Amino acid sequence: MNQNLFLEDISTGMAIPTIKKDPTTQQLVKYAGASGDFYQIHYDMEYAKNNGLPGIILHGALKNAFLAQLLTDWIGPLGKLTKLEVQYRGMDLPGVPVYAKGNVNEISANGTISCEIWLEKEDGEKTTVGKAVISLPSKN
Amino acid sequence: MARENIPKDLINAIGTESSPLENDIEKGAIKRFAEAIEDSNPVYIDESYAKKSNYRNVVAPPTFLRSVNTNPLPENIKSPYSAVVDGGSVWEYFEPVCAGDVITTKTKLQDVFDRDGRLGNMIFIVRVTSYTNQKSKLVATQTTTSITYEPKEN
């Protein structure tokens, strides 16, 4: 984090440095408060189970925030995130660590960079998949 | 794309917009949000660091706009199913959002469709929220997909 990344530093296919997140029930409560999303499936076990869920689940938007951090940590203060797309494929439960990962897919002539991003559990299951577009300054 | 299980009222509401709502972007709210997502990037909490990074003030994390309020869409825009999960978001970012900004939100019902899946028949509700700052600049848009379903007895 906080290091500047330049267009010249990246190439197609390269991996974005992985970040690990350890969501807890406490974090879900903090996120509910900070985001204003008080839907009970994120902190009330009985309510979650009555809604057909395996238990309390992470807010999708919290997973979205993890994937945004993957990108902002990597691109540093000079880089720009211009598009961020996430799809929630699987449910994530508190107490289970998740890894935010990504790859550079394409670098266009005008300097915009398309990336593939995802959240993965230790067993390799991808619970969230997405794409991002960033732009980086040039050293020249 | 099917719409067999969707009430007519809901289909007719496609294109409906919420009335605009102004939100003050507070430094403390940005800090609390950054703490909640456990992102310790100093641009979210340290004003002098943020200014050195060419921001006007501490900047909001990309998904901070989730915490910004929108006025609800009219009453008839409701799924007949009682449970909902978030299907995903598409964000487009045009300008940074900093503490001290005033962000006006507006939400539009963009699409409704249904599909069968592991939760049974699911109605997908797609909304687009626009975020405009005090200089009338569009700073971001967020397209969200809510998946509604009828919970089964366990």
Boltz contact constraints between the chains, C-beta under 6 A:
constraints:
  - contact:
      token1: [A, 30]
      token2: [B, 36]
      max_distance: 6.0
  - contact:
      token1: [A, 31]
      token2: [B, 36]
      max_distance: 6.0
  - contact:
      token1: [A, 34]
      token2: [B, 32]
      max_distance: 6.0
  - contact:
      token1: [A, 34]
      token2: [B, 33]
      max_distance: 6.0
  - contact:
      token1: [A, 34]
      token2: [B, 36]
      max_distance: 6.0
  - contact:
      token1: [A, 35]
      token2: [B, 66]
      max_distance: 6.0
  - contact:
      token1: [A, 35]
      token2: [B, 67]
      max_distance: 6.0
  - contact:
      token1: [A, 36]
      token2: [B, 67]
      max_distance: 6.0
  - contact:
      token1: [A, 51]
      token2: [B, 83]
      max_distance: 6.0
  - contact:
      token1: [A, 51]
      token2: [B, 151]
      max_distance: 6.0
  - contact:
      token1: [A, 52]
      token2: [B, 151]
      max_distance: 6.0
  - contact:
      token1: [A, 52]
      token2: [B, 152]
      max_distance: 6.0
  - contact:
      token1: [A, 60]
      token2: [B, 86]
      max_distance: 6.0
  - contact:
      token1: [A, 61]
      token2: [B, 66]
      max_distance: 6.0
  - contact:
      token1: [A, 64]
      token2: [B, 63]
      max_distance: 6.0
  - contact:
      token1: [A, 64]
      token2: [B, 89]
      max_distance: 6.0
  - contact:
      token1: [A, 65]
      token2: [B, 37]
      max_distance: 6.0
  - contact:
      token1: [A, 65]
      token2: [B, 63]
      max_distance: 6.0
  - contact:
      token1: [A, 68]
      token2: [B, 62]
      max_distance: 6.0
  - contact:
      token1: [A, 68]
      token2: [B, 63]
      max_distance: 6.0
  - contact:
      token1: [A, 69]
      token2: [B, 39]
      max_distance: 6.0
  - contact:
      token1: [A, 77]
      token2: [B, 53]
      max_distance: 6.0
  - contact:
      token1: [A, 81]
      token2: [B, 62]
      max_distance: 6.0
  - contact:
      token1: [A, 81]
      token2: [B, 93]
      max_distance: 6.0
  - contact:
      token1: [A, 82]
      token2: [B, 93]
      max_distance: 6.0
  - contact:
      token1: [A, 83]
      token2: [B, 92]
      max_distance: 6.0
  - contact:
      token1: [A, 84]
      token2: [B, 91]
      max_distance: 6.0
  - contact:
      token1: [A, 85]
      token2: [B, 90]
      max_distance: 6.0
  - contact:
      token1: [A, 86]
      token2: [B, 88]
      max_distance: 6.0
  - contact:
      token1: [A, 86]
      token2: [B, 89]
      max_distance: 6.0
  - contact:
      token1: [A, 87]
      token2: [B, 88]
      max_distance: 6.0
  - contact:
      token1: [A, 88]
      token2: [B, 88]
      max_distance: 6.0
